[in-house]
Amino acid sequence: MNEPRTRSVLVLGCGSKPYTQRVGLQDFPMDFTNAEVVGVDLVGEHKPDVVWDIRQTPWPFKDEQFA
């Protein structure tokens, strides 16, 4: 039997708040209990998972990682 695919959530401009509070994941109609949440911000002091200027392409993620 196939394992269910883990959802990946990309939070752009995540800032320094915890991601679940920032985007209100508890209010989404989908179950994000086992989601991989990846925060991206330009400011490294916010301590995101990825420091990146989203105006720069290509982005540093695998194709369809957040599909």
C-alpha positions as CSV (number, residue, x, y, z in Angstrom):
1,M,0.0,0.0,0.0
2,N,1.3,3.5,-0.8
3,E,2.1,5.8,2.0
4,P,0.2,9.1,1.9
5,R,2.2,12.0,0.4
6,T,3.3,14.5,3.0
7,R,2.1,18.0,2.2
8,S,4.7,20.7,1.8
9,V,3.6,24.3,2.7
10,L,5.7,27.2,1.4
11,V,5.4,30.4,3.5
12,L,6.8,33.4,1.6
13,G,7.9,36.4,3.7
14,C,7.5,34.3,6.8
15,G,9.0,36.8,9.2
16,S,9.9,35.8,12.7
17,K,6.6,34.5,14.0
18,P,5.9,30.8,14.2
19,Y,4.6,29.7,10.8
20,T,1.4,28.2,12.1
21,Q,0.4,31.5,13.7
22,R,1.6,33.5,10.8
23,V,-0.6,31.8,8.2
24,G,-3.3,30.4,10.5
25,L,-2.8,26.8,9.3
26,Q,-5.5,25.8,11.8
27,D,-8.1,27.6,9.7
28,F,-7.2,25.9,6.4
29,P,-9.7,23.4,5.1
30,M,-7.0,20.8,4.7
31,D,-5.2,18.8,7.4
32,F,-1.7,20.1,7.8
33,T,-0.9,18.0,10.9
34,N,1.9,16.2,9.2
35,A,2.8,19.0,6.8
36,E,6.4,20.1,6.1
37,V,6.3,23.8,6.5
38,V,9.1,25.7,4.8
39,G,9.6,29.4,5.6
40,V,11.3,31.8,3.2
41,D,12.4,35.3,4.0
42,L,14.9,37.8,2.7
43,V,16.0,38.8,6.2
44,G,18.2,36.2,7.8
45,E,17.7,37.6,11.3
46,H,14.1,36.3,11.1
47,K,15.7,32.8,11.1
48,P,13.6,31.4,8.2
49,D,14.3,27.9,6.9
50,V,15.6,29.5,3.6
51,V,17.0,33.0,3.2
52,W,16.1,34.0,-0.4
53,D,15.2,37.0,-2.5
54,I,12.1,35.6,-4.2
55,R,12.8,38.0,-7.1
56,Q,15.8,35.8,-8.0
57,T,15.0,32.7,-10.1
58,P,15.2,29.9,-10.2
59,W,14.0,29.3,-6.6
60,P,16.1,26.9,-4.5
61,F,13.4,24.1,-4.4
62,K,12.8,20.9,-6.3
63,D,10.2,21.0,-9.1
64,E,6.7,20.4,-7.8
65,Q,7.9,20.3,-4.2
66,F,5.0,22.4,-3.2
67,A,2.5,21.1,-5.8
